[in-house]
């Protein structure tokens, strides 16, 4: 893997976590 690929992979993981976090927030908002 090149350094660029590693960075892209890390960013991809962060985006997945971020999108999952947003979904959790949406669910919490819907519950209210």
JOZI-V360866 format. One line per field, one symbol per residue. ss: DSSP state (h for helix, s for strand, l for the rest). Layout:
# JOZI-V360866
ss=???
This chain:
# JOZI-V360866
ss=llhhhhhhhhhhhhhhhhhhhhhhhhhhhhhl
